[in-house]
Amino acid sequence: MTRMHALLFPTALGLALSHAVVAQETTAPGGITSPVGQAPVEAPPQQPEVQAIADIGGVLTPRGRLVIEPSLQYSHSGVNRLTFRGIEILSTLLIGVFSAEEAERDIWTASLTGRLGVTDRLEMELKVPYVYRDDTLRATVPTVGDDSFDIDRDLSGNGLGDIEVTARYQLNRGQNGWPFFVGNLRYKSVTGDGPFDIARDSDGIEQELATGSGFHAIEPSITALLPSDPAVFFANLGYLYNMSDDVNQQITEDLWIGEVDPGDAVRLSFGMAYAINPRASFTLGFKNDFIGKTKTEYFGDNGRATQSSRTLNIGSLLLGWSYQLNPDVSVNLGLELGVTDDAPNTVLTLRVPFGTNAF
């Protein structure tokens, strides 16, 4: 089997085509006709691939094939919120205080990913990211009485992100109308600076920006790919398990952080890749991450307590475009548009995979 490189048209999708059986006939004595030669055997379905959207992927990289993929991702998140705390007597009369918050976050991530086909069914992947972040916060915070104070912060930082290792295994051959099923197992390290690794002032306010999550994570998932000429339907379901850690760190003079248990996440995505022509394809999909509460143990003036943050619902519309430059090189552009309050506004990803035979 061969893994196709972003060519989402009938042959590049590896769809099993129905070949008409044409047999020559000869007339035997007595007027009986009989076929000459042997009818061709129908080829088994080959492996489809969804290249235009990252983290969906195809079935496998062929055995001995090495793919090196540089990528650049830009993510932008913005919050512009006006909050009122008080009472509304009439629709035009408010008694209370207002607080305003305007936050902008820009993240650039340059990554180098390597994929190797170990066998015809097993693929290994290593991803090394480098992160640059820039955060801006403008806020007006009310205090007791009529006073208020402003927060004006502009921070930036860069460094190595969290290195990831992924294994993928093809579970079946997609015969008899069944989709291809692929089991995935991803491990995320803590090579980047986490939120408790950065410098803070005496008030506990961060003076740097984290480039990693600070917690080990394991994500098992399963991907289904169903070829339907000239398209491929895909779906992915996974569970992200974030390991808890005893931070054991003093944030301020009267605040000590103990164990932190980041919320786990259920991850779902689905969509369709469609062939435009023999070199180009278009992908449309949706993904949603349901992230649980993060539990933080802290010690302060009131003794030991545990605090939980709220759950997050991150939903995004997925758009992708792929173009095959030659059999070994393709260009893939993916766009995510946030459709829930917790999702980034936009995420734009450019990937250029290069393939070669390693063994």
C-alpha positions, 0 to 999 in steps of 0.5 A: 500500500502507498500513502498518497500525498494530498491528491484527493482525486479518484486515483490519489484517494486510492478509491477502489474502482470498479473495472469492467470485465472484458473477456475475449470469446472463442467458439468451440466445436458444437457452437459453444463459446468459452472465455479466453484468459482470466478476468482481472482481480478487483484491487483492494481499496487503497488508503485515503488521506486528508492532508489539508487539515492538521491532526486528521491525517491519512491512514499511514506513511508507507513502510520505509517512507520518511516525511519531513514537514515544516509548518508555521501557525498563527493564532489570534484571540481577542476579548472585549468585555464590559461587565456591570455589577449592580442593580437595574431599576429601569432599562435606562437606570443602572446603579453599580459599577462597571469593569472593562477588559480588553485582551489580545493574544497572538501566538506564532508557532514554528514546528518541524515534524517528522513521520516515518512508516515503520511497517505498512500499518505502523507510523511514528511521528515526532513534532518539535515546536518553537513558540512566540507569544505576545499578550496585551491586556487593558482593564479597568477594575473597580474597588471599594467606594468610587475608586478604580484602577487600570491594568495595562500590560504588554508581555511577549516571550518565546522559547521551545514548546512542548515536544510531542510523540505520536504513534498511529496504527491502521486497524483494518483494510477498509474492505467491503464498504467499511471505512478505514480505522486508525488508532492514535496515541499521542504523548505531549512532554513538558519541554516548554516553560509552563505557567509555574516556571515563569518569573512573577513579581511580589504580587504574583503577577507573571512577568513572562509568558509560558510557551508550554502547558507545564503538565504531561498529557496523553491522548488516545484517539481513533480516526475513521476515513470513508472514501466516497469518490470523489470525496473522503469523509473523516471523523476523529474522537479522542480523550486528552488526559492531563496528568496532575502534578504537585507544583509546591510553589510559593506565589506570594508571601501569603499564597502557596500552590500545592497540587494542580490537576488540569482538566481533561478534554473530550475531543471530536472532529468530523468533515469532508475532503473533496477533490477539485482536480488531480492536484488540488483539494478542498476540506470542510469540517468542524471540531469541538473540545470539551475541557473539564475544570482545573482543580488547584490546591492552595494554602493561604491565610484561611488554610488549605483549600481547593479551587476549580476553574470553569469548564471550556467549550472550544468549537471551530469551523475547519477549512483547508486547501491542499495542492500537490507540487510533485509526487514528493511535495505538497502545500497545505493551508488550514484555517480555523474560525472560532464559533464559541466564546472560548475558541481562538478567533482565527488559527491559520496553519501552513504546512509543506511536507517533503517525502523521501524513501528512508529504507 
